C-alpha cells in the first residue's frame, strides 16, 4: 500500500509541475522590460558621458578659473591641495560609465561584421577616452580593464602609460582603415548621426567625418610626443595629416544642450553658490592685454557675485579683473581699502566671474575635438618643420575658426572685422621667433571649454608662461616645479585594488601631484 501511495504522490507532483510549467515563460515575462540593448545607444551614451575637464579641476590648474575659498568642501587645486573628489571625475566618468558602455557594445556587436563602422567608431572613441585617462593619471588599467564579466578580472593591473599610448596609435589607425563609406550608418552617433550634422542614412559623409575626427585625434596623440620623442611625433603627425584632419568647424565633435531635459552640468554648477566661482587673473590679463573679442563672452562682472543670475552682467573688457591665484578669499575681502586686492562685493569678491550667459551657460556646447584645436596643432607642427604649409596660416586659421565658433554659444558672435583686428594685435600677430609661445597660448584660450586638453597641452608645451601657485611649497617637493603635473588615483583604489595600485604608484614615482606622465618631459 505504501508503494502505491508513493506512486500516486509522484504522479500527482509531476502533473502539477507540468501544469505549472505550461506557458511559464509567457506568463512570467514582463512585456515592458528591456530585453535587448542597441549597441549604438550604448556608444552614444559613452559620447555623452565622456569627461573634458571641470572648473574646479583642470581649469583651476591651468589658471582659467579660481575658487578662492578654503571652506572644507571648496578646498582644491587653488591651494595646491590633493583632494580626492576633484581628481576623480575623469576616472569616474570613464571606467564605470563610458568604457563599460563601449565594452558592452563590442560584446553585443559580436564578430559578424555587420556593423563594422559602429565598431570602428567605438574603437576611436575608446582611444580618446583612454588618452584622457593616461594624460590625467599616467599608468592606468588598460589591457585588462573592463573584463570582470567576460574574463573574471576584478582587479586589473595598471599598464605602463607609454605602452598604452603605443596601443592607442594601433587602435586609431586600425579603426580608421576599417571605416567603410559603403557600410552601416550609425544613426545613434551624437556627433555625426541622425541628430548630429549628417543627414540620416548618409554613411559616406558620416564616415568622412569620423576619418577627420580620428586623424585629428591621431595628430593630437602625435604632438604629445613632441618633447619625449620628436622623430616619432613627426612620423605620427605626418601620417595624420596625410590621412586627412579636420578642415572646418563643420567637422567639430561636440554635444549640444536644450537647457530643459539636458544641460551642460559643469556650467550649470556655476550658478549655485556663485560667490565661490571667479575668473583667474592670468586668463583675464591675457584677454585684456590683447583686446580679445572673445573676452566679453568668457568673463563678466556682476553687481551681486553671490547671486549672479540677478541683474545684467558687465562685459566691458576694461572692467574685468581676475582673482590672483593662490590667495585666500579672507585676505582679499579684508582689503576694503583695495591697497593690494579689490576687496569684497555683494556677499562675494570684487572680481570677474565666468559669463554664465555665454561660454559658461548651461546650454553652451561641450567640445571634444575641434578644427580650431587641430589647426593650432598643425601650426606648431609646421613651425617645427614636420609638415608642409605655413605655420602662420594654420595659426591664424585656428584663431579665426575658434572665434567663428562662438556663434554656437548663446548671445555670442565675433565679427569678421573683430577677427582681423585681433590678428594684428601686439601679443597676437604671428612672429616666427616666438611661434611656439604664441600658438600654445592661443591653444590655452581656445580650450576654455575643454579643460582636459588645456591641462595636457600646458604640460606638454610649457605655454602659456604662468607663474607657479605659491600658496605653499608643497608642489616643489618630490622634484616638482610648483605646478600640478598629474591627478592622483582615487583613494578607493589603494584598498580595492591595493597590490596593483601600489605597483603603479611606485612606477610613477609616487601617487602625487608632482609625478609626471611619460610624455611630460621637464
Secondary structure, 3 states (H helix, E strand, C coil): CHHHHHHHHHHHHHHHHHHHHCCHHHHCCCCCCCCCCCHHHHHHHHHHHCCCCCCCCHHHHCCCEEECCCCCCCCCHHHCCCCHHHHCHHHHHHHHHHHHHHHHHHHHHCCCCCCHHHHHHHHHHHHHHHHHHHHHHCCECCCCCCCHHHHCCCCCCCECHHHHHHHHHHHHHHHHHHCCCCCCCCCCCCCCCCCCCCCCCCHHHHHHHHHHHHHHHHHHHHHHCCCCCHHHHHHHHHHHHHHCCCCCHHHCEEECCCCCCCCCHHHHHHHCCHHHEEEEHHHHHHHHHCCCCCHHHHEEECCCCCCCCCCCCECCHHHCCCECCCCCHHHHHHCCCCCCCCCEECCEECCCEECCCCCCCCCCCEEEECHHHHHHHHHHHHHCCCCCCCHHHHHHHHHHHHHHHHHHCCCCCCCHHHHHHHHCCCCCCCCHHHHHHHHHHHHHHHHHHCHHHHHHHHHHHCCCCCCCCCCCCHHHHHHCCCCCCCCCCCCCHHHHCHHHHHHHHHHCCCCCCCCCCCCCCC
